[in-house]
Amino acid sequence: MKKKSVSLICSQPNTHSVQRFLVEGKKLKLSMNLIDIKNCLISDNFTPVTDVVLHRSTALNFDDLDIALLRQFELKGAFAYNSAKALLLTRNKERQIIELKNLGHTPPPSLFLRGKVDQAHLENALHLELDRWQKKKYANIPDQFVLKTVRGNKGIGVNLINGRESLLSILETFWAMGDQRFILQPFLNHKLEYRLFYQKGKSPIIVEKKSHNGFKANAQRSTTKLLNEKPNELKRTLTKMAENIADKFDITYAGFDFWQLESGEIIIGEVNPMPGFENIEELTNKNIARELLELFVN
């Protein structure tokens, strides 16, 4: 019988998740083809032949060749996990926020910033936004902000800003460097943070996270534990939100980050269609890489 083939598009071949896929693929006797998007030479006339295409390329450098290749695989009949549609809806954080709001969910309130900083214009916008944020009780400290790059990964590009003078200074600095693509959000007054690991057709895995520094809460910078309680209202709420988004965004597996505010309101922080799962494997003793590959090829 011919080996089933998996083409794995990535930008960082040595990451834990990519290496885990390669190891488990070999154990499953799959033909694994690695495409390093940062080191490749590909003709526009290429005709990909593979059963499954697995996308693990981050978007820190604003390069979309990975999605173009993924789409070409899809058009040639490969099963994409996740799809180009899912990546296009989630890769840019600004679009993701707008798409989530249009689905009726609540992402963090955000200002999208472009161009040279005009202090008067910024002050006017902040006056309006701070009033909205305070009415919703999103923040305890009015002039404490989180400034994010439009694309990021594992907390890279996330900055905690204290005060308007500091905010103006960092924006002017980046403008002088020739780049300014930012999202400005309040430093949320949240009591708990959760990561929901979603696999289509399986029960979600929900992890409670406590950040070591208060604003960068990926697994490497947090204390994590499984939410082991019996099914409760919180679990049902998080699961329902994740399933709704996954269905609308054509997502097969993803990491969903949620914040629970002091008021009890649930904010969806981010949808990550290529989540790391090292921490999930450690907490659950599950072979997540193998489970995902078995879904690809069965």
Stockholm file with secondary structure:
# STOCKHOLM 1.0

chainA/1-298         MKKKSVSLICSQPNTHSVQRFLVEGKKLKLSMNLIDIKNCLISDNFTPVTDVVLHRSTALNFDDLDIALLRQFELKGAFAYNSAKALLLTRNKERQIIELKNLGHTPPPSLFLRGKVDQAHLENALHLELDRWQKKKYANIPDQFVLKTVRGNKGIGVNLINGRESLLSILETFWAMGDQRFILQPFLNHKLEYRLFYQKGKSPIIVEKKSHNGFKANAQRSTTKLLNEKPNELKRTLTKMAENIADKFDITYAGFDFWQLESGEIIIGEVNPMPGFENIEELTNKNIARELLELFVN
#=GR chainA/1-298 SS CCCCEEEEEESCTTSHHHHHHHHHHHHTTCEEEEEETTSCCCCTTCCCCCSEEEEECCCTTCCCHHHHHHHHHHHTTCEEESCHHHHHHHSSHHHHHHHHHHTTCCCCCCEEEESSCCHHHHHHHHHHHHHHHHHTTCCSSTTEEEEEEEEEETTEEEEEEESHHHHHHHHHHHHHTTCCEEEEEECCCEEEEEEEEEETTSCCEEEEEEESSSSCCSGGGEEEEECCSSSCHHHHHHHHHHHHHHHHHTCSEEEEEEEEETTSCEEEEEEESSCCCHHHHHHHCCCHHHHHHHHHHC
#=GC SS_cons         CCCCEEEEEESCTTSHHHHHHHHHHHHTTCEEEEEETTSCCCCTTCCCCCSEEEEECCCTTCCCHHHHHHHHHHHTTCEEESCHHHHHHHSSHHHHHHHHHHTTCCCCCCEEEESSCCHHHHHHHHHHHHHHHHHTTCCSSTTEEEEEEEEEETTEEEEEEESHHHHHHHHHHHHHTTCCEEEEEECCCEEEEEEEEEETTSCCEEEEEEESSSSCCSGGGEEEEECCSSSCHHHHHHHHHHHHHHHHHTCSEEEEEEEEETTSCEEEEEEESSCCCHHHHHHHCCCHHHHHHHHHHC
//
